[in-house]
Amino acid sequence: MSKLKGKVAIVTGATSGIGESTAKLFAAEGANIAVVGRNQERGEEVVKAVKDADGEALFIQTDMTNNEEIKNCVSKVLDTYGTINILFNSAGIHDSYQHVIETDEEAWDKLMTVNVKGGGLFNV
């Protein structure tokens, strides 16, 4: 099957869990994958798995709370593949593991930036 042949997908949080599985599934369906995450070692493992299955992928280390890194990520995808067809935001954090009432505003803003806004990826 090649439902996504010729498409380019950015998958954030692609170094583990749902994001990793999604990146591999999209690649199996023919998409070129930008594996985006913070952990370089795990990101490179995902890229290797995609390439070992005859897919195409690159890893872009990106902190979804850093707008400059997000812009660089998007630029690298465009420079490499020429387009972006799919944005799959699977990046998520929960650093404090506190009750919402005990969470300070800075931690809350960081959580919302990554988990809800996708780090601004959709605003670039």
C-alpha positions in Angstrom: 0.0 0.0 0.0 1.2 3.5 -0.7 -1.6 5.8 0.4 0.9 8.5 1.3 3.4 8.1 -1.6 5.1 11.4 -2.4 3.8 13.1 0.7 6.0 14.7 3.4 5.1 14.4 7.0 6.5 16.2 10.1 5.9 14.0 13.1 6.7 15.7 16.4 7.3 13.5 19.5 8.4 10.9 17.0 11.2 9.5 19.2 8.8 7.3 21.2 5.3 6.1 21.8 2.5 7.2 19.5 4.7 9.6 17.5 7.2 6.9 16.8 4.5 4.4 15.7 2.9 7.1 13.5 6.2 8.0 11.8 6.8 4.3 11.0 3.2 3.8 9.8 3.3 7.0 7.6 6.6 5.8 6.2 5.2 2.3 5.5 2.5 4.1 3.5 5.1 5.9 1.4 5.5 9.3 3.1 8.9 10.9 3.6 9.2 11.5 7.3 10.7 14.3 9.4 11.3 12.6 12.7 11.1 15.4 15.2 12.0 15.2 18.9 14.5 16.1 21.6 16.3 12.8 22.0 18.9 12.4 19.2 19.8 8.8 19.9 16.2 7.7 19.8 15.4 9.9 16.8 18.3 8.3 14.8 17.0 4.8 15.8 13.6 5.7 14.4 15.2 7.0 11.2 17.2 3.8 10.9 14.1 1.6 11.4 12.3 3.6 8.6 15.2 3.3 6.2 15.7 -0.4 7.0 12.1 -0.8 5.9 12.9 1.0 2.6 11.4 4.3 3.7 12.8 7.8 3.7 13.3 9.8 6.9 15.5 12.4 8.6 15.8 13.3 12.2 15.6 16.9 13.3 16.3 17.6 17.0 13.8 20.2 18.1 12.6 21.5 21.4 8.9 22.3 20.9 9.1 25.2 23.4 11.7 27.0 21.3 10.2 28.9 18.3 13.6 29.4 16.6 14.2 25.6 16.7 10.7 25.0 15.3 11.4 27.5 12.4 14.7 25.8 11.7 12.9 22.4 11.7 10.4 23.6 9.1 13.1 25.2 7.0 15.1 22.0 7.0 12.1 19.9 5.9 11.3 22.4 3.1 15.0 22.5 2.0 15.2 18.6 2.0 11.8 17.7 0.6 10.4 20.9 -0.9 7.0 20.7 0.7 5.1 19.7 3.8 1.8 17.9 3.4 1.2 16.4 6.9 1.7 17.9 10.4 1.2 15.3 13.1 1.8 16.7 16.6 2.5 14.0 19.0 5.0 15.9 21.2 3.8 16.0 24.8 5.2 16.8 28.2 4.1 16.6 31.8 7.2 17.7 33.7 5.8 18.6 37.0 3.4 15.8 37.7 1.6 18.1 40.1 -2.1 18.7 40.7 -3.2 21.5 38.5 -3.9 23.8 41.5 -0.2 23.3 42.6 1.2 24.0 39.1 2.9 27.4 38.7 2.1 29.6 35.7 5.5 29.0 34.0 5.0 25.2 34.1 1.4 25.5 32.9 2.5 27.8 30.0 5.2 25.3 28.9 2.7 22.4 29.1 0.1 24.3 27.0 2.8 25.4 24.5 3.9 21.8 23.8 0.7 19.8 24.3 -1.9 22.1 23.0 -0.2 24.6 20.6 2.3 22.1 19.2 5.1 24.5 20.2 3.8 26.9 17.6 4.6 24.5 14.8 1.3 25.3 13.1 2.0 29.1 13.3 5.3 28.9 11.3 
